Amino acid sequence: MPLLDLRHLSKSYPQTNGILRVIEDISATVEEGEFIAIVGPSGCGKSTLLRIVNGIVPISSGQVLYKGRQVDGINLECAMVFQSFALMPWLTVEDNIELPLDAMGVPLAERRRRTGLYIDKVGLDGFEEAYPRELSGGMKQRVGLARALAVEPKLLLMDEPFSALDALTAISLREELLDIWRLPDSPVHTILLVTHIIEEAIELADRILVLSAGPGRVLADLQVDLPRPRDRRSEAFNMLVDKVFSLIEERS
């Protein structure tokens, strides 16, 4: 049984001049332990699909099954990392990470233990009392990642988490994310990542879901059979980049 099973998902919004169809008839499965990337042109519904999985956005038709059961409402075994960091500016690093744990009713001692653990894992030691305004973009995203990891989700959802960062910071954070995902004691074994950067998807993922231009449909579900760490200069890497790019271009 897959961890996540998406069956014929569609999402549309009524408008004054008709219906806006965002995604249409999307079916896919996610096995526990997989790292899957979703790519496609702007406006194809990538972020909407991620929010449907999390339960933030309701579907118009279809089913979202998690561990074989239909999801209705927020899936509490998921956590989201946003592109925009989504930190509370009046809270310190430590308090931002603790915030969802507090909302979940996690006891204080356990909140502090988890917060300290994931501050260490993402390299934020010494910045516990800093406020978001005092942090660089890369450090803000580290806080967002630590906050999501502290919830210890079964499924980590990431919505273009590196797109607002400079190239060197993005490279560093991608490497750290893979290191955390592969740790034997990591609570997060399954990741669903939305990105508009094809090279990033190939560098990180086991599989890539390629969506068409809106309304988004699944054009291809590609296995990435390249050894890690992946060499962006290799012929196999660049052939896969060209394949994904061609799929998107042909159906855009």
C-alpha positions, 0 to 999 in steps of 0.5 A: 500500500502506498503512503500517498495515493492520488486518484483522479484529482481535479481542482477548479474555481468558479469565476464570473466568466466561467470556470478556472481549471487548475489541475485535472485528472491527476493520479499518482502514488508516493511510496514511503521513503521516496523523494519525489519532485513535481515540475511543470510550467508556471500556472500548472497547479504544482503548488495547488497540488501540494496544498491539496495533499496537505489538506489546506485546499479542498479538491473539486473531485477525486480522492486523496488517500493517505495510508489507505484512508481518505483524507478530509481536512488537514493531514497532521502527518504532513509538514510544509516548507514554504518559499516565502519562509512564513516566519513570525517576525516578532518571534525568535528562531527558537519560538518560531520552531516551537510554534506548531509544537505548542499548537499541537499540545506537545509538552514543554520539555519535549518542545525544547528537546525537539527544537534544540535537536533540529536547530543543531541539524540545520546548522542554526546553533548560536542563533536561537534568540535571533529574530527573522529580521536579523537573519539572511534568506538562507538562515530564514529557510533553515528556520522554516526547515527546522520548524517542519522537521520538529513536527516529525512528519511522515511526509515533508512537503516543500514548495519551491523552498530554494527559489528565493535564495542565492545560488551558493546558499541553495546548493548548500541547503539542497545538500543538507536536505539530502543529508537529513533525509538519508540519516537513519534516525531522521523522522522524515523518510518521504519528501514531495518537492515542488520546483520550477528548476529541472536540474534541481529536481533531477539532483534531488529526486528518485522520481519526477512528476512532469505536469502540463500547462494549466490545467495541470495533468501528469505528462510523465512519471520519470524514474531518476536512475542516477547514483548520488551524489549526482553530477550535473555535468554528466551526459546522463544528467543532461540527457534527462534534463533535455527529456524533461524540458522537451516534455514540458515544451511540447505540451505547453 
